[in-house]
Amino acid sequence: MLGKNGTSRPQAFYGWYVVHAIGLVLMTTSGLAFYNLSVLLDAFVAERGFPVALTSGATASFFIASGAGGVFAARLMDRIDARLIMIFGACVSAIALGALSLLQRPWQLYAFHLLFGFCYGFCGLVPATTIVARWFEARRALALSIASTGLSLGGVLVTPLAALLIQRRGIAGAAPWLGLAFFLGVVPVTAWIVRSSPQEMGLVPDGAKFAQRSASAALARHVPYAQARRSRFFIAVTAAYLFGLGAQVGAITHLFRLASTRASPGIAALALALMASASVVGRLAGGWLLLKLPARGFAIGMLLAQAVALALLAFAAKSLLLAGAVLFGITVGNVLMLQPLLLAEAFGTRHYGRIYSVSNLIAAAGVAGGPALIGVLYEASGGYTLPYLVVSAASVLSCAILLLAGRTQDERA
């Protein structure tokens, strides 16, 4: 294509098309799964009469299953086109959502969350961040921040619509539309735009303009999986996210119900939307700041801010509740993105899929325990003040652990 002066205009690096396509995929999966679990939890309690603790346990099983699915998907990506893995996961997830009208018994509640979670692992963060990490070296932090903005947009654009649909039609009436939306939001864009790696198209990470910097970065950071999993950095990051993500996801899962009980369903939907909107701004700002700041220090700061936000939500009502949701959203927008970034920067991309998936699986124990713990503490204490103070303390603990991670250069020395 020619510019105004008649010269050839540089063609955009295809990796950015992949980034935006992955963003759309993550917007769909987060909006109909990650953020929507809070809405489904409230609907299962209200419509089907399941106890909060039982439903929270089912939600926990979703995260364990998604971690296991991510590990399995990472192994398959070494041999199979990542797009096929994502498409398979999306198709089964869509069927599971579409069959929600059949869910009546506790064992069916758990079966749904286990199946949905395992297949979510096939089309969620593990394959998505692996693909983006393969396409970028020098500008990986920026690429991951843009792609993972889709996670937040899912909460802003998709989850409120899903909540409204469930509120008006009930679970049975909404189920087919949720399944169809999941399929259409993932499968076409994955098949038509996403490519598993730049080498598949005869390209190099970051594009020709950054080829030398990308090659240097790749050579400087290449750690085998066996060595990475034994390193102090891997252990500390994984342990920190065991507590940090457990606190975060537990709070997200119960936020809709917390706001509903203290205010109204309308305020609850607004709180979720504000949290997700703040996470969009926070994540994009974080991607820019990470070009100037060390990732580990930034992660520690975000986990501390998460602790403050959860402590505020423990006591807040109405307007203060919305303020707490905004502060919490800023941290959500960055904490989740930083785990794959920390591991990719430390160990490189050749074994990134296995390294991140195993770290994610271990952290999934905390993610699963967070919603269940809050549910049990809620029923024991009769409110959400104590549960949110406990997960605030867990966020502080995650900061202390991450401080012990050390520098990755020391690990390789």
N, C-alpha and C positions, 0 to 999 in steps of 0.2 A: 504494500500500500504506500502511496506517495503522500508526502506532507505538503504544506502550502508552498514551500520553496522548490518543490519538484524532486526533493531527495527521498530516498526510501525510508519509510518510517519503521523503526524497530518493532518486530513482532513480539507480543506479550509472551512471557515464559509460560508454558502450558501448566506448570506446577500451580500457578495461581488459579487456574480454572478448577484444578483438582481440589485446592483448598476451599473454594467456595462451594463446590459440589459436596464435599465432606461436611461443610458447615450446614448445608440443607439437610443432609442425612441426620446429623446430630440434633438439629432443630426438631426433626420428626421424632426421633427415638427418645430424646429427653422430654419433649412435650407430652408424649403419649405413654411414657414409661417412667422415667426418673422423677420428674415433677408430678406426674399424674398419679403416682402411688398414694400420695397424700389425699387426693380427691377420691380415689377408689377405696381407701381405708375408711373414710367417712361414709361413703355410700354403702359399703358392706355392713357397717355397724348400724346405719339408719334403716336400710331396706331389708337386709337379710337377718338382722338381729344378732350378728356375731359379736361376742365380747371384744372390747378394745384390745385386751392382752392377746387373745387368740389371733385377731387380725394383724396385730403388730408382729406376732411370731411368723405369720405367713409372709408379711412384707420382708422380714429378715431373711426368710428362705430364698426370696427373689435375689437378694444381693449375693448370698453364698453361691447360688446356682449361676449367676452372671459371672462371678469370678472364675468358677470352674469352666464355664463356656469360653471365657476369654483365654484361659490356658490352652484348651483344646484347639481353639481357633488359631492361636499363635503357632502351635506345632503344624497345623495344616497349611498355614501361609508359607512355610518353607517349601511346600511341594505343589500347592494348588493356587491358582489365581485368587487373590484376596477378594476380588469382586464376586466370585461365585460363592464364597463363604458368607459375605454380607447379604447377598440376595437370598440364599437359603435361610439364613437367620430371620430376615425380614418376612419372608413368606410364612414361616411357621408362627412367628410372633403375631402376624395379622390374623391367622386362623384362630390362635388362642384368644385374642381380643374379641373376635367375632363370635366366639362360642361362650362368652360370659353369661349369656341368658340361661345357659344350662347349669350354672353354678348355684347349688342349693345347700350342700353339706360341707362340714369342715374339711373333710379329706379332699373334696373337690377344690376348696379354697387353696389348700396347700399345693395340690397338683397343678393348678393354674399358675401360681407364682413360681413354682420350680421350673415348669416348661417355659413360661414367658421369660424368666430370668436367664435360663441357659441359652436360649436363642437370642436374647438381647446381647449376651456376651459375644455372639457371632457378628453383630452389626453395630456394636457400641464403640467404646473408647479404645479398646485394644487394637482392632483392625484399623480404625480411623486414624489414631495417632501414629500407628506404625507406617501407614501409607504416607502421611504428611512428613514424618521424620525421614523417610526414604527420599522424598523430593527436595528436602532442604537441609543444608548444613550451616552455612554462614548466617542465614536469616530464619533459622528454625524457630526461635522464640516468637518472632513476629507472625510467622505462618501458623504456629500452633494457637496463638492468641486469636487470630482471625477465624480459624476453623472452629475453635472451641466456643467462639461467640454464639454459634448455633445452639449450644447447650442452653444458654441464657435466653435466646430468642424463642426457644421451645416453651419456656415458662411464661414468656411475655405474650406470645401469639397463639400457641397451640393449647396449652393447659387451660386457660380461662374458657376457651371455646368448648373444650372437652367437659369442663366442670358445668358449664351452662347446659350442654347437651344432656348430661347425666341428670342434672337437676330437673329439666323439663320432661325428659322421656323416661327417666329411670335407667337402671343398668341394662335391662333387657332391650329397651328401645334404642339405646345409644350404641350397644355393642357392635352391630354390623358396620356402622359408620366409622367407629374407631378403628376397626380392622381394615376397612378400605383405605382410610387416611394413612395408616401405617404403611401399607403396601405402596400406595402412590407416592408417598414422601421419600421412600428409600430406593425401590427397585429401578424405576426408569433412570434417575440421575446416576445411579451406580453403574448401570449397564452402559449408558451412553457417554458419560463424561469421565468418570473415575478411571485411572490407570494405576496399577499396583506399584510401579516404580518408573523413574525417568528412563532407565535403561531399556524398558519395554518399548519406548518410542525413539531410541537412539539419542537420548539427551543425557545431560549430566545434572546433578543436584544444583539448585539455584539458578541454572542457566549458564550460558557461555560466559557472560560478563563476570560471574563470580566463580568460574570453574577453578581457578588457582586457589582461592581462599577455601572453597569447599573441599578440594582435594587435600589441602594441608590439614584442615579440621578433621577430616575422616581418618587420615593417617595418625594424627595426634591422639585420637580417642577411639581405640579399638580394643575392647576387653572381652575375652571369651566368657561365655555364660557361667562356666564352673568357677572361674576366678571372681567374677562380679558378685555372685551370690554369697561368697564367703567374705567379701570386703566389709569393713566397718561402715563405709558409706551406705552400701545397700541395706545392711541390717538396720542402721539408724533411720534412714528414710522410710523403710517399710514399717518399722515400729512406730515412728511418728505419725504416719498416715493411718495406722491401725486405730489410733486414738482420735486423730484429727478428723478423718473422714467419718468415723463412727459418730462423733459429735455432730458433724455437719449434716449428715444424711438423716440421723435420728431427728434432729431439729426440723429439717425440711419436711420429713414425712408427717410430723405432727403439727406443723405450723398452721395448716388449714383448720384443723380441729381446735387448736388453741385459740385462734382468732374467732372461730365460730362461737365457741363457748363464752369468750370474754366480750365479744361484740355481736357480729351477725355474719351470715354466710356471704353477704355482699362485701363486708369489710375483709373477710377471710380471702375472697377472690382478689380483692385489691392488694392485700398484703403479699400474696404470691406474685402478683404482677409487678409490684414495686420491687420486691426482692430480685426477681428475674431481670427487670429493667436496670437496676443498679449493678447487677452482675455483668450486663453487657458493657456498661460504661467502665466498670472496674477492670474487666478483663482487657479491653482495648487500651486503657491507660496503663495497665500492667505490662502489656506487650511492649509498649513504648519505653516504660521505665526499665524493663529488663535488658534493653540495649545499653543501659548505662550502669545498672546495679547488678551485684552478684545474686544469682538465683536463690542460694540458700538463705542469705540475709533477708531477701524479700519475702521468702516463704515463712520465715520466723515472724516477721512483722505482720503478715496476713493472719497467721494462726493466733497471734495475740489479739488482733482486732476481732477475730471470730469469738474469742473468749469474752471480750467486752460486750459484743452484740448479743450473745446468748444470755449473759447475765442481765442485760437490759430487758430482753424478752421474758425472762423469768418473772419479772415484776410488772411489766408494762400492760397497759390497757388502752384501747382506742388509739388516740393520736400518737402516744409514745410507742405503742405497738407497731405502728407504721414506720416510725423513725428507726426502731430496732430492726425491722425487716429490711430497710434500705441499707443500714450499716452491715447487716448480715449478708445481704446480696453482694456488696462490694467484695467481701472476703470469699464468698462462694465463687465469684467470677474468676478468682485467681488461684485459690488453694487447689482446686481440682486440676487446673492446667499445669500446676507446678510439679506435680509428681512425675508425669511423663517427661517433662522438660529436664528436671534434675537428673533422671536416669539416663536420658539420651545424651546429655552433655557430659556425663561422667563416663559412660561406657560405650558410646558410639551406637551405630544403627544396625550393624551386621547381625547381632544377637538381641537387638532391642526388643523384638516381639516377645521372646521367651522371658527376658529379664523383667520387662514391665508386667507381663501377664502374671508371673509368679508373685511379684510384689503386690500387684492388684488383688490376687487371690487371697493372700495373707491379710491385706488390709480389708478385704471383704468380710472377714470375721468381725472386725470392728463395725463395719458398715451394717452388717446384719444385726449385730448386738445393740447398736444405737437405738433403732426404732423399738426393738423388743424391750430394752431396758427402760426407755421412757414410758412405754405402755404399762409395764409392771409397776414402776414408781408412781405413775399417775393413779392407778387403781389403789395403791397402798396409801398414798398421801391425799387423794381426793382432789388433786389439781396439778397444774403444770409448773408451779414455782420450783419445787424441789428437783424434778427431772431436768429442767433447763439449767439449774445451778450445777448439777452433776456433770452435764456435758460441757459446760463452761470450764469446769475444773479439768476435764479431759483434754480440752484444747490447750490449756496452760501446760499440762504434762507433755503434750506433743511438741511444744516449743522447746522444752528442756531436753527432750531426746534429740531433736534436730540439731541443737547446739553441740551435741557430742559427735555429730557425723564426721567432722574433720573435713579437710580438703581432699578432693579427688586426686590431686597430684601426689599427695602423701600416700594414698592408697596404692598408686601404681609404682611408687618409688621402691 
